[in-house]
Amino acid sequence: MLNWPEYRKELVGRIGDVGKLSPDTVAGYQTLSNAAKKTGKLDAKTRELIALAVAVTTRCDGCITVHTAEALKHGASHEEIAEALGVAVALNAGAALVYSARVMDAVSAYEAS
């Protein structure tokens, strides 16, 4: 697999390169990323567990490396991470079922036309 800490370091460096070329893009991302922290309704560990589940559903290795390190830093246990990932797996399966129903609807629509 990957050397995740090394990948994170390389990724952060490359994102820094993007920031030099397009500072508003990176600043906009940082604004979005920090917006949820301002409400204080969820603690940092919970936000990171959600981020890990979303990282899996969006298949983002960069998100995985960043949010794994942050989840661990904020005290997430292996069991808590696994439970969050279980939610991601269930959601992906659910989404596949929903889109399977959409395909069958499309089949019916084409057959009717």
N, C-alpha and C positions, 0 to 999 in steps of 0.2 A: 504494500500500500504506500502511503506517503509518509515522509518525515514531516509531520504536521507542524512542529515548532519552526522548522527551517522554512517550510512553505509559507507560514504566516509572516515570517520576517521578509521573505522575498516579495510577497504580495503587498505588504505595507509599503515597501520601497517603490514598487511599480505604481501603486496608487498615488504615492508622493510625486512620481513623474507625471501622472495624469493631472494632479493638482497644479503643477507648475505650468502646464500647457492650457488647462481649463479650470482656473481656480473657482469660478462660480459654480461649476458642476459639482466639485467636491464640497464646497461650502453648502450648497443646496442639500446634498446627501447628508452632511453632518447635521444640518438643521432638522431634517426629517428624523434622523436617527436619535437625536436628543429630545425630540418633542415629547415622547411618551414619558420620559424621566421627570418632566416638569410637573405632572399631575400628582405624583407621589402615591397613587392608588395601588400600584404593584411594587413589590420590592425588586431589587436588582436580580436576585436569583430567579424569581419567577419570570421576569422579562427575558432572561437568558435562556431559560428552559423553553419558553415559547419560541424564541428565536431559533433554537436548535430544531424544534419540530418544523418550523417554517423552512429552515435551511434544507431539511430532508425533502420536503414536498416540492421545493423549487430546484433541488439538485445543485446546490451552490457550495462547492468545496471551500471557497473563500469564506463564506458565512459559517461553515462548519468549523474551520480552524479558529476563526476569531471568537465565535460564541462558545465553543468548547472551553477555550482558555478562560473566558470571562465567567462562564457558569461555574467552573471549578474554583476560580478566584473568589466567587461569592458563596462558596460552600455547598454547591450542588453535589449530591452523592451519585455514585454510579447507578444506584437504584432509581433515583429521581430522574436522572437523564434517560435511563431505559424506559421509564414510564412515559416521559414526554415523547420519546421516539415511538412508543406504542401508539400514542394518539396520532402521530404523523402517518404511521402505517395504516391505521384504521381509516383516516381521512382519505388517503390515497385510494384505498379500496372502495370507499364510499363514492369518491369522485368517479372512479372507473364504472361503478354501477350506474350512477346518474348519467354519465355520457353514453353508456351502453343503452340506456332507455332512450336517449336522444337519437341514437343511431336507429333503433327500432322504429321510432316515430318518423324519422326520415324515410325509412324503408316503406312504411305504410303510406306516407305522403306521395312517394314516387309511384307506388303501385296504384294509388287512387287517381293519379293524373294521366 
